[in-house]
Amino acid sequence: DEVPTVVGIFSAFGLVFSVSLFAWICCQRKSSKSNKTPPYKFVHVLKGVDIYPENLNSKKKFGADEKNEAKNKSAMPKNSLHLDLEKRDLNGNFPKTTKMQSSPDPENSSPKHFAERKKDSVSPDSLKSITSLSSEEKQDKLGTLFFSLEYNFEKKAFVVNIKEARGLPAMDEQSMTSDPYIKMTILPEKKHKVKTRVLRKTLDPAFDETFTFYGIPYGQIQDLTLHFMILSFDRFSRDDVIGEVLIPLAGIELSEGRLLMDREIIKRNVRKSSGRGELLVSLCYQSTTNTLTVVVLKARHLPKSDVSGLSDPYVKVNLYHAKKRISKKKTHVKKCTPNAVFNELFVFDIPCEGLDDISIEFLVLDSDRGSRNEVIGRLTLGSSAEGTGGEHWKEICEYPRRQIAKWHMLCDG
């Protein structure tokens, strides 16, 4: 009788011990996972692709605790180059109370050194591009962009510091100011896309943001081109484009250290072809059902996007009644082609009899996951439209129940 009792007691103690040990192991694993910093920066290092903070659902998930962060900052040398993305909020902006650590400021360095390096940094090709600007571009002054370039041979990283911009035009007519920010792309591959925070109500924004691009060999730097797009943020509509700066890195020597450079901001699309391409559309008005059938067929001769290569076009169709949009549809995206074939049909219900107060707008856009989609060209068909748009609309009204197709030249978006 005593043996089963003893066995039961030992079994109970063993079960309690096993459950306690299992719970302790789970707690240890959970605490080690929470204290361990995930390889967020290592992903950035290996692939060389910038991870935008606005895509992160939780900042705590990708960052270490405050104690470890403070230790790392204190142990980090002053001349270290890094991009402190964890300090941004969900909109990509840096808080005012914190300052992003970057490489030494050019103003704190010796003025003689930067004066000499500034002269050396201007290549013959860049001088030609500057002197080749037309007189109209020189008259329309859009400001000056100041930035610096550097290559870290130890980390094999290309470092760009967007310092400031001066003399920007006012895009808001009421307040006579702008809300500028800068988007930068490394051409021709367009794999590296970054943007600065938005600075409110200023024409002389001081960004002082450093972007580090890992995995770029030094021998490949000469084949790259930097494209800066200066924009003004608009909360209620599409952001206004102030201008752009294109910097070919051919002939620029980065082996001697950091280069401080400045370039005049020029009008957008001055280096692109003036044509926006053509769009083939077919329309048919059914007077019995009071519907309008729209077929987006083809697009051809679309211009290059961001001076980088082929576009990823798609078409957005907007239906207006008395200048008020009442319906919208869009086609699928066609990858990397200037001559896209859509063949997509849309049917719109007309709220009134006849097409007198109806107009339809076609927007050809370039799909871009990293930022807002850029408008390649625009086409409007209606009774008040000019050129082929008005002629096409007139034929639709005169010949109902007939599908009429025509090519149209796209205008600037």
N, C-alpha and C positions, 0 to 999 in steps of 0.2 A: 504493500500500500504506500510506503514512503517513496519508492523509486519513481512512480508516475508523478507524484507531487513535486519531487526535486526536478524532474525533467521539465515539467510545466513551468516551474519558476525560472529555470535557466532559459527556456525558450522565450518566455516573456521578456526577460532582461536582454536577450539577444535581439529580439524584434525591436525593442525600444532603442537599443544601441545602433542598429542598422538604419532605422528611420532618422535618428539624430545625425548620424554620419552622412547620410544622403542629403539631408537638409543643409548641413554645414558645407558640403561640397558645392551644392547649387548656389548658396550665398557667396562663396568664394569666387566661383566662376562669374556670377553676375557683377560682383564688385570689380573684378579684374577687367571685364569688358567695358564697364562704365568709365574706369580710370585710364584705359588704354586709348591712345589717340589713333583713330583709323588712318590708313595710308592715303589721306586726301591729297596732300602735296605730292606724294609719290606718283599718284595717277597723273597729276599735272606734269611731273618731271618726265615720266616715261613716254607718254603719248604726245606731249606738247600741245594739248588742247585745253583752252581756258574753260573752266567750269563757272558759269555765271551764278552768283549768289541767289538771284531771284528764283532759280530753279530748285533750291534746297527747301525742303519742307520743315526742317528743324535745324537751327544753328548749333544747338547743343550736341546734335548727333555727330557733327563733323569737327567739333572743336574739343580741345582738352580743357580741363578744369582751370580755374583762374590761378591757382597756385602754380601749377606746372607752366602756365603761360607766362607768369611773372618771372619764374626762374629762367625760362628760355630767353626772354627779352633781356634779362640782366646778363646772361652768359653770352649773348649774341654780340659779335664785334660791331663797331660803328660802321665799318665799310661794307657790311654784308648787304647783298642785293636780294630782295624778296618782294613778293606781292601779297600783302596782308589782306586776303579776301575775306577772312572770317570776321573782320571788323565792320563789314558792310551790313546794312539792313536789307530787308526783302526787296526794296526798290533799287538796290545797287548803290545807295548813298552812304557816305561815311558820317558817323555822328560828329557833332561839332566839338565835343569834349575831348576826343581822341585825335591824334595825328598819326598818319601812316608813316612808318619808318621807311626811309628810302636811302639811297646812296647820297653822299655829301652834296649839299646844295651848291650850285655853281657860284652863287654870290658870295659864299663863305670862303671859296678858294681864292687863290691869288689871281688878281685881274689880269696880270701880264700873261699868265699861262693860258687863260681862256681866250684872251685876245689873239694870241698866236694860233691856238688850235682852231679858232673860228675862221681864220683866214685859210688855214689848210683844209678845213672841212668842206669848202666850196669847190666842187669838182667842175671841170670844164663843161661836162654835159649839163650840170645844173645851171651853170652860167648861161649856156645857150638857151635853155628852156626859159630862164627868166627874161633874157633880152629879147626873146622871140614873142613875148606877149604883145598884143596889139595895143594901140593907144587907148581904145575904149576900155580895156581891162585896167589900164593904169589910172584912168580917170575915175572909174568906179572903185573906190578903195573900200575893201571889206575888212581891213584889219591885218594884224600880223600874228603869226603863231610862233611861240618859243618852245623849244623842246631840246632834249639831249639824247645822244645815242652812245651805247657802250656795249662791249662784248666781254663777258666773263669767261676766260679760258679755263679756269678751274672747274666750273660747273657746266661749261659748254652752253651758256645761256646768252641770249640776245636781250638787252635791256633798253627799254624806251621810257624816258621820263617826259611826260607832257607837263610843262611848267606853267605856262599861262598864255593868254591871248589878249591883245590890246587893240583898241579902236574898232570894236565890232559895231555894225550898224544896229539901229533899234528896229526890232521886228514887231513890237507892240506899239501901235500908233497912239493909244491912249496914255500909257505910262511912259512912252518914249524910252523903253528899256528892252532887254531880252533876258531869257532864261537859258543861257547857253550850256551845251555839253558837247563832247567830241566822241565820235566813233572812229576807231582805227582798225584797219585791215592790212594784213601782210599779203601782198600779191606776189605771184599770180594764182596761188593755190586757194586763197581765201579760207584756209583752215583756222587761222588765228584771227579772232575778232574780239575786240574789247571795247569798252566805252567808259567814260568818266562819269562822275556824279553830276547832277544838274545844280548849277549855281544860280540863285534867284536874283532877278532884277539887277543886272550888272552888264556893262559893256567892256569891262576889263577883268575877265574872270581869271583867278589864280587857282589852278587845279592842283599842281604839284603832286601828280600821281605817277607812280612807277609801275610799269608792266614788264614782267620777266617771262621770256619765251624760251623754254628748255628744248633740248633735242635738235637745235639748228646748228649744223657744222659751220665753222668759220668760213670755209671755202664756198659755202652756198650763199653767204651774205651778199656777195656781189651780184647775184642773179635776182635778188628780191627788190620789191618796191613797196614803200609805205604810202598808204592812202588815208589821209585824215579828212573826215567829213565833219564840218562844224554846223551844228543845228541849234535851234531854239525850241525848247519844250513848250508844247501847247496842250493844256489839259482837256480841251473840248474838241479839238480837231487834230488833223495831221500836223506833226512837227514841221516847223519852217526850216528850210535849208538855207543857211547863210552863205556857205561856200565850201571849197575843198582845197586841199594841199596834196600834191603828189610828189614824193621824194624817191627817185631811183637811187639805189645804194651802190650802183656801179661807179667805181672811182673814189669812193669814200673809204678812207683807211681808219680802221678802228683798233689797230694793234698798239697804238701809242697811248691809248687812254680814252677818257670820256670826251665827247665832242658836244659843244654847245652850238646850236643852230637856230636860225629863225628864217621864216619864209612868209611872203605875202600871200594872203588868202585870195583866191581867184574865184570867179563865178563857176557854178557847177555846169558840167557838160561842155566846157569849152574845148576839151580834147576829144569829145565823142562826135560821132556823125550827127549831122543836123536832122536827118530823117529819123522818124520814130517807128517806121515800118508800116505795114498795111494789114487790114483785117477784112476777111470775107464773111459776110453775114447774110442770112436769108430770112425774110419776114413775110408773114401772111396774116391778113386781117379777116376774120370770120364775122361778117355782119349779123348772121342769124344767131350765133351763140354769143356774140359780143366778146370774143377772145382774140388775143394777139399771139401768134406762134412765132417764136424767135429761134433760129438755128445758128449757132456759132460754128462756122465751118473750119476756117484756116486762118493762120497768121504767118506773115513772111517778112523777111528782111528786118527782124527785130534787132535793135542795137545791143551792144555789149553792156553788161551791168557792172557798175563800179570800176570801170576801166580794167576789168580783170578777166573776162571770158564770157562764155555763153550764159544766157539767162535761163531761169526755170519758170516759164510764163504760164499764167492762167488768166481767165477773163471773168470779170465780175459784171453782171448785168443788173442795172437799176431802172425801175419803171417809175416815172414821175407823172403826177396829175396836178396841174396848176402849180408847178414848181415844188410840189411836196412828194417825197418818195413814199410810195405805197407798197412796193414789193422789190425784193432783191434775190438774185440767184448767182451761182458761180460754177465754173467748169472745173474739171480736174487739172492738176498741175502736170505739165509736160517738162521732163527733165532735160536740161542742157541742149537746147535747140533754138536757133533763130527762126526756124520755119516749123511751127507747131500745127498739128492736125487735131482738132477737137471733135467735130461732128457730134455736138450735144444740142438737144432740143429742149426748149422751155416754153411753157404755155402760161400766159398771163390773162387774168380776168380783168376786163376794162370796166371801171365803175360808172362810166357814162356812155351814152350813145354817140358814136363817132369818135374820131381821133383828133379833134381840134385842140383839146387841152392836154393831150397825152404826148409825152416824149420819152425816149429811151436812151440810156447812157451805157456805153461799153468802156470799161476800164481794163486795160491790159497791164497786169502787175507781175513783178518778179518775186517769186516765193523765196523768203529768207527766214530760216528758223531762228537765227540769232538776233534779229531785230525786226522792225516794222517792214512790211513788204513795200517795195519801191514801185511807184507808178511809172510804167514804161511809156504808155500813150493813152489817149482818150479819144472817143468817138461819140458824137451825139446825133441822134436822128429825131426829127420833129418838124412841125410846121414852121417854126422860127429858125431852124438850122440853116446854115449857109453851105454852099457848094454841093457836093455829092450827097451829103446827109439830107438836105432839103429835097433834092430831086428824087432820091430813093423813097422818102416818106410820101411825096406827092403821088408817085406811082402806086404805092400801097393803098392809098385812099381811093384812087381812081379805078383800080382793078382789085376789088375784094375777092377773097377765096382763091387768089393766085399767089403761089410762092415765088417771090422775086428776090434774087441774090445779086449782090454787087460787092466789088472791092472798094475799100475806103482807106484813104491816107489817115494815119493817126496823128493827132496833134499833141503838143506837150501837155503832160499831166499837171 
